[in-house]
Amino acid sequence: MARSVDVSPSGPLALPTTGIGSGWEPAAIMTLTLLLLSLGLVTLYSASAFLAQGQALPDYYYVLRQATGAVAGLAILGVCAWIPHDLWRRLALPMVIVAWLLLMFVIMPGTEDIAPLTKGARRWIRVGALSLQPSELAKVAVVVWTAARAVRKQDEFSSLSRGLLPFLLVWAALMIPIALEPDLSTALLLGMIGCLVVYVAGARLTHFLFLGLLAAPILYNQLDVAFRARRLIAYLDPSADPAGAGFQVQQSLLAFGSGGVAGVGFGQGRQKFGFLPEAHNDFIFAMIGEEWGLIGVTATVLLFMLLILIGFRVASRAPDLFGELLAVGLTSMIALQALLHMAVGLRLVPATGLVLPLISYGRSHLVVTLASLGILMSISRASERPVGRRARA
């Protein structure tokens, strides 16, 4: 009688090597990234074709520029996924210094030829066909530096002066020039990301509450600036200024309402025909709602949720504290920006001017986001190596 052969696996099942790391997290991050990029390019073409034609440009002008940024960003993602994540710890301070110098250059008098005033703000450095938004680099620099510094500050977070205060000084050095561009939304986002990283590292919640009370008058003074005050009033009562500050939000809600369940169809949206300003940028989520409907909105939200959950999973499995904090910061940066962009389109929060990661037009933001996802892959790859107890310092 023939003997049966046991072919069952003797150990835990594992996915094959993907080339960007063993296991499923790096492959899942890459898959979700490509899906969101594809959705972004398709939506961007529909949202920007009429705008480009109105500027005497080819209808594919904006999507082609975004595609070149995507190609460059994916190449940088591959490099960041390949290099050890601990390298960023050594580059933390130089990144902050470079970001600060670029931010100061943007707002300095006499640099208008390279850092021109665009739509009432100076946020870009433009040299020929190339452009750079230093505030995007500043966000990553803050995450990397805060994570690296927090590892060394583990025993000092019980003290406000020796624990949290040094972080605030460096954050303020970057937040102030960003706010002066002016770009208060990005400045506040930068501060929020930094606070999340040090809170995970062990900073005390009471210190944040105390400093929040001290900062409240400054924030109130900034919100009292004319155009920000109008935005806040429009959020509280859109009918108060329907043709002014409340116009974008009203048109955004009309776009979502027009989309219904299945949307009006690709390229069939009407709000992009001059009714919804910045449809390819600040309000591209509304374009998804109009042309793809509730189904498209739900799919977009699910893709971001999966990406964010995987990012936090990478953080929980990081081989050291620096990797954990770095993954938390980069994931939070993407999560907060996506959440705020979507909330603005649905009038859940006042208009902020923040773009939707991987989908809105903007090559600086796109490249930085892809680089951040590459770093997450690098941390995930490091987590797969056999290690003992994670180093906490």
C-alpha positions as CSV (number, residue, x, y, z in Angstrom):
1,M,0.0,0.0,0.0
2,A,1.5,3.4,-1.0
3,R,2.4,5.7,1.9
4,S,0.8,9.2,1.8
5,V,3.2,12.1,1.6
6,D,2.7,15.1,3.9
7,V,3.0,18.2,1.7
8,S,1.5,20.7,4.3
9,P,3.7,23.7,5.1
10,S,6.0,23.2,8.1
11,G,6.1,26.9,9.1
12,P,4.0,30.0,8.8
13,L,2.9,31.1,5.4
14,A,4.7,34.1,3.8
15,L,4.4,36.0,0.6
16,P,7.3,35.8,-1.8
17,T,9.9,38.5,-2.0
18,T,8.6,41.4,-4.1
19,G,11.9,43.2,-4.8
20,I,11.0,46.1,-2.5
21,G,10.9,43.9,0.6
22,S,9.5,40.6,1.8
23,G,6.0,40.3,3.2
24,W,2.9,42.2,2.1
25,E,3.3,45.8,3.6
26,P,5.7,47.3,1.0
27,A,3.8,45.7,-1.9
28,A,0.5,46.9,-0.5
29,I,1.8,50.5,0.0
30,M,3.1,50.4,-3.6
31,T,-0.2,49.1,-5.0
32,L,-2.3,51.6,-3.1
33,T,0.1,54.4,-4.2
34,L,-0.3,53.5,-7.9
35,L,-4.1,53.2,-7.6
36,L,-4.3,56.7,-6.0
37,L,-1.9,58.1,-8.6
38,S,-3.9,56.7,-11.4
39,L,-7.2,58.1,-10.0
40,G,-5.4,61.4,-9.5
41,L,-4.2,61.6,-13.1
42,V,-7.5,60.7,-14.6
43,T,-9.4,63.1,-12.3
44,L,-6.9,65.9,-12.9
45,Y,-7.2,65.6,-16.7
46,S,-11.0,66.1,-16.4
47,A,-10.7,68.9,-13.9
48,S,-7.9,70.9,-15.6
49,A,-8.6,70.5,-19.4
50,F,-11.0,73.4,-19.6
51,L,-8.7,75.6,-17.4
52,A,-5.7,74.8,-19.6
53,Q,-7.7,75.7,-22.8
54,G,-8.8,79.0,-21.3
55,Q,-5.1,79.8,-20.8
56,A,-4.3,79.0,-24.5
57,L,-2.6,75.8,-23.4
58,P,-3.2,72.2,-24.6
59,D,-5.9,70.4,-22.7
60,Y,-3.4,67.9,-21.4
61,Y,-1.0,70.5,-20.0
62,Y,-1.5,70.1,-16.3
63,V,-1.9,66.3,-16.4
64,L,1.3,66.0,-18.4
65,R,3.2,68.1,-15.9
66,Q,1.8,66.1,-13.0
67,A,2.8,62.9,-14.8
68,T,6.4,64.0,-15.1
69,G,6.3,64.7,-11.3
70,A,4.9,61.3,-10.7
71,V,7.7,59.6,-12.7
72,A,10.3,61.6,-10.8
73,G,8.6,60.9,-7.5
74,L,8.4,57.2,-8.2
75,A,12.1,57.1,-8.9
76,I,12.7,58.9,-5.6
77,L,10.3,56.5,-3.9
78,G,12.5,53.6,-5.1
79,V,15.6,55.2,-3.8
80,C,14.1,56.0,-0.4
81,A,12.7,52.4,-0.1
82,W,16.2,51.0,-0.8
83,I,18.4,53.1,1.5
84,P,18.4,52.2,5.3
85,H,15.9,54.4,7.2
86,D,18.5,55.2,9.8
87,L,20.3,57.4,7.3
88,W,17.5,60.0,7.8
89,R,18.5,60.3,11.4
90,R,21.9,61.6,10.4
91,L,20.4,63.9,7.9
92,A,17.8,65.4,10.2
93,L,19.6,68.7,11.2
94,P,20.9,69.4,7.6
95,M,17.3,68.9,6.3
96,V,15.9,71.5,8.8
97,I,18.7,74.0,8.0
98,V,18.1,73.6,4.2
99,A,14.3,73.9,4.6
100,W,14.7,77.1,6.7
101,L,17.1,78.7,4.3
102,L,14.8,78.0,1.4
103,L,11.8,79.4,3.3
104,M,13.7,82.5,4.2
105,F,14.7,83.0,0.6
106,V,11.0,82.8,-0.5
107,I,9.9,85.6,1.7
108,M,13.0,87.9,1.5
109,P,12.7,91.2,-0.3
110,G,14.6,91.3,-3.6
111,T,14.0,87.7,-4.5
112,E,10.7,88.3,-6.3
113,D,12.2,87.3,-9.7
114,I,12.8,83.7,-8.5
115,A,10.1,83.6,-5.8
116,P,7.3,85.6,-7.4
117,L,4.0,86.6,-5.9
118,T,1.3,84.2,-7.1
119,K,-2.4,84.6,-6.1
120,G,-1.4,86.9,-3.3
121,A,1.3,84.6,-1.8
122,R,5.0,83.8,-2.3
123,R,5.3,80.1,-1.8
124,W,7.3,78.8,-4.7
125,I,10.9,79.1,-6.0
126,R,10.7,79.1,-9.8
127,V,13.7,78.6,-12.1
128,G,12.7,78.2,-15.7
129,A,10.3,75.3,-16.0
130,L,11.3,74.0,-12.6
131,S,9.5,75.0,-9.4
132,L,9.8,74.1,-5.7
133,Q,7.6,74.7,-2.8
134,P,9.9,74.8,0.3
135,S,7.1,74.3,2.8
136,E,6.6,70.7,1.4
137,L,10.3,69.9,2.2
138,A,9.8,71.6,5.6
139,K,7.0,69.1,6.6
140,V,9.3,66.1,6.0
141,A,12.2,67.9,7.7
142,V,10.1,68.5,10.8
143,V,9.1,64.8,10.9
144,V,12.6,63.5,10.5
145,W,14.2,66.0,12.9
146,T,11.5,65.6,15.6
147,A,11.7,61.8,15.4
148,A,15.5,61.9,15.7
149,R,15.5,64.4,18.6
150,A,12.7,62.7,20.4
151,V,14.7,59.5,20.7
152,R,17.4,61.4,22.6
153,K,14.9,63.3,24.8
154,Q,13.2,60.2,26.3
155,D,14.2,61.0,29.8
156,E,13.4,64.8,29.6
157,F,9.7,64.9,28.5
158,S,8.6,65.3,32.1
159,S,10.1,68.8,32.0
160,L,8.5,71.5,29.8
161,S,11.6,73.6,29.5
162,R,14.0,70.6,28.7
163,G,11.5,68.4,27.0
164,L,8.9,70.1,24.7
165,L,10.3,73.7,24.6
166,P,13.4,72.9,22.3
167,F,11.0,71.3,19.8
168,L,8.8,74.3,19.8
169,L,11.7,76.6,19.0
170,V,12.7,74.7,15.9
171,W,9.1,74.2,14.8
172,A,8.5,78.0,15.1
173,A,11.6,78.7,13.1
174,L,9.9,76.9,10.2
175,M,6.3,77.8,10.9
176,I,6.8,81.6,11.1
177,P,8.2,82.0,7.5
178,I,5.5,79.7,6.2
179,A,2.8,81.8,7.9
180,L,4.4,84.9,6.4
181,E,4.1,83.6,2.8
182,P,1.2,83.6,3.9
183,D,0.2,80.0,4.3
184,L,-1.2,79.6,7.8
185,S,-2.9,76.2,7.0
186,T,0.5,74.6,6.2
187,A,2.1,76.2,9.2
188,L,-0.5,74.8,11.5
189,L,-0.3,71.4,9.8
190,L,3.4,71.3,10.4
191,G,2.9,72.1,14.1
192,M,0.2,69.4,14.4
193,I,2.5,66.7,12.8
194,G,5.4,67.6,15.1
195,C,3.1,67.5,18.2
196,L,1.8,64.0,17.2
197,V,5.3,62.7,16.9
198,V,6.5,63.9,20.3
199,Y,3.2,62.9,21.9
200,V,3.8,59.3,20.7
201,A,7.4,59.6,22.0
202,G,6.2,60.4,25.5
203,A,5.5,64.1,25.8
204,R,2.9,65.0,28.4
205,L,-0.6,66.0,27.3
206,T,-0.8,68.7,30.0
207,H,2.1,70.5,28.4
208,F,0.3,70.7,25.1
209,L,-2.8,72.0,26.7
210,F,-0.8,74.7,28.6
211,L,1.0,75.8,25.4
212,G,-2.2,75.8,23.5
213,L,-3.7,78.3,25.9
214,L,-0.7,80.5,25.5
215,A,-0.9,80.3,21.7
216,A,-4.6,81.0,21.5
217,P,-4.3,84.8,21.4
218,I,-1.7,84.6,18.6
219,L,-3.9,82.2,16.6
220,Y,-7.0,84.4,17.2
221,N,-5.0,87.4,15.9
222,Q,-4.1,85.5,12.7
223,L,-7.6,84.4,12.1
224,D,-8.8,88.0,12.5
225,V,-6.9,88.9,9.2
226,A,-9.4,90.0,6.7
227,F,-9.4,87.1,4.2
228,R,-9.2,84.5,6.9
229,A,-12.0,86.1,8.8
230,R,-14.2,86.0,5.7
231,R,-13.4,82.3,5.2
232,L,-14.4,81.6,8.8
233,I,-17.7,83.6,8.5
234,A,-18.4,81.8,5.2
235,Y,-17.9,78.4,7.0
236,L,-20.3,79.4,9.8
237,D,-22.9,80.9,7.4
238,P,-22.2,80.3,3.7
239,S,-25.2,82.4,2.7
240,A,-23.6,85.5,4.3
241,D,-21.3,85.9,1.3
242,P,-22.4,83.4,-1.4
243,A,-20.6,85.2,-4.2
244,G,-17.4,85.8,-2.2
245,A,-15.8,83.8,0.5
246,G,-18.6,81.2,0.6
247,F,-18.6,80.7,-3.2
248,Q,-16.1,77.8,-3.4
249,V,-17.7,75.8,-0.6
250,Q,-21.2,76.4,-2.1
251,Q,-20.0,75.1,-5.5
252,S,-18.2,72.2,-3.9
253,L,-21.4,71.1,-2.2
254,L,-23.3,71.5,-5.5
255,A,-20.7,69.2,-7.1
256,F,-21.2,66.5,-4.5
257,G,-25.0,66.8,-4.7
258,S,-24.9,66.6,-8.5
259,G,-22.9,63.4,-8.4
260,G,-25.5,61.3,-6.6
261,V,-24.6,57.7,-6.2
262,A,-22.8,56.9,-9.4
263,G,-21.7,60.3,-10.6
264,V,-22.4,62.2,-13.8
265,G,-19.6,60.3,-15.6
266,F,-16.0,61.0,-16.5
267,G,-15.6,64.3,-18.2
268,Q,-19.2,65.2,-17.7
269,G,-18.9,67.4,-14.6
270,R,-20.0,71.0,-14.9
271,Q,-18.4,72.7,-11.9
272,K,-14.9,72.7,-13.6
273,F,-16.3,75.1,-16.3
274,G,-15.4,78.1,-14.2
275,F,-17.9,77.5,-11.4
276,L,-15.6,75.9,-8.9
277,P,-12.2,77.7,-8.6
278,E,-9.2,75.4,-8.0
279,A,-11.1,72.3,-9.1
280,H,-7.8,70.6,-10.1
281,N,-6.2,71.5,-6.8
282,D,-7.8,72.6,-3.5
283,F,-11.2,71.1,-4.4
284,I,-10.4,68.1,-6.5
285,F,-12.3,65.8,-4.0
286,A,-15.4,67.6,-5.1
287,M,-14.7,66.7,-8.7
288,I,-14.4,63.1,-7.7
289,G,-17.8,63.4,-6.0
290,E,-19.4,65.0,-9.0
291,E,-18.1,62.7,-11.8
292,W,-17.7,59.5,-9.8
293,G,-20.5,60.0,-7.2
294,L,-20.8,58.3,-3.8
295,I,-19.1,55.2,-5.2
296,G,-16.0,57.1,-6.2
297,V,-15.9,59.1,-3.0
298,T,-16.2,55.9,-1.0
299,A,-13.5,54.2,-3.0
300,T,-11.1,57.1,-2.5
301,V,-11.7,57.2,1.2
302,L,-11.1,53.5,1.5
303,L,-7.9,53.7,-0.5
304,F,-6.6,56.4,1.9
305,M,-7.8,54.5,5.0
306,L,-5.9,51.3,3.9
307,L,-2.8,53.3,3.1
308,I,-2.9,55.0,6.5
309,L,-3.6,51.8,8.4
310,I,-0.7,50.1,6.8
311,G,1.5,53.1,7.6
312,F,0.6,52.8,11.3
313,R,1.2,49.0,11.1
314,V,4.7,49.7,9.8
315,A,5.2,52.1,12.8
316,S,4.0,49.4,15.3
317,R,6.5,46.9,13.8
318,A,9.4,49.2,13.4
319,P,12.8,47.8,14.6
320,D,13.6,50.9,16.7
321,L,12.1,53.9,18.2
322,F,13.3,56.3,15.5
323,G,11.7,54.1,12.8
324,E,8.5,54.0,14.8
325,L,8.3,57.8,15.3
326,L,9.3,58.4,11.7
327,A,6.6,56.2,10.4
328,V,4.0,57.8,12.7
329,G,5.0,61.2,11.5
330,L,5.0,60.5,7.8
331,T,1.7,58.6,8.0
332,S,0.1,61.3,10.1
333,M,1.3,63.9,7.5
334,I,-0.6,62.1,4.7
335,A,-3.6,61.3,6.9
336,L,-4.1,64.8,8.2
337,Q,-3.7,66.5,4.8
338,A,-6.2,64.0,3.2
339,L,-8.7,64.4,6.0
340,L,-8.6,68.2,6.0
341,H,-8.9,68.4,2.2
342,M,-11.9,66.1,2.2
343,A,-13.5,67.9,5.2
344,V,-13.1,71.3,3.5
345,G,-14.9,70.0,0.4
346,L,-17.8,68.8,2.5
347,R,-17.9,72.0,4.6
348,L,-17.0,70.2,7.8
349,V,-14.1,72.7,8.5
350,P,-13.3,76.1,7.1
351,A,-11.4,76.3,3.8
352,T,-7.7,75.6,4.3
353,G,-6.1,75.4,0.8
354,L,-4.6,72.0,1.5
355,V,-4.3,69.6,-1.5
356,L,-5.3,66.0,-1.6
357,P,-2.1,63.8,-1.5
358,L,-1.3,61.9,-4.7
359,I,-4.4,63.3,-6.4
360,S,-4.4,67.1,-6.5
361,Y,-2.2,69.0,-8.9
362,G,1.2,70.0,-7.5
363,R,4.5,68.4,-8.3
364,S,6.4,69.5,-5.1
365,H,3.8,67.9,-2.9
366,L,3.5,64.8,-5.1
367,V,7.3,64.2,-5.0
368,V,7.5,64.7,-1.3
369,T,4.5,62.4,-0.6
370,L,6.1,59.6,-2.8
371,A,9.4,60.0,-1.0
372,S,7.6,59.7,2.3
373,L,6.0,56.5,1.2
374,G,9.4,55.2,0.1
375,I,10.7,55.8,3.6
376,L,7.8,53.9,5.0
377,M,8.7,51.0,2.8
378,S,12.3,51.2,4.0
379,I,11.1,51.0,7.6
380,S,9.0,48.0,6.7
381,R,11.9,46.3,5.1
382,A,14.0,46.9,8.2
383,S,11.2,45.4,10.4
384,E,11.6,42.1,8.5
385,R,15.2,41.5,9.6
386,P,15.7,39.4,12.6
387,V,16.1,41.7,15.6
388,G,15.9,41.4,19.3
389,R,14.0,43.8,21.5
390,R,13.5,47.2,19.8
391,A,16.0,49.8,20.8
392,R,14.3,52.7,22.6
393,A,17.2,55.1,22.5
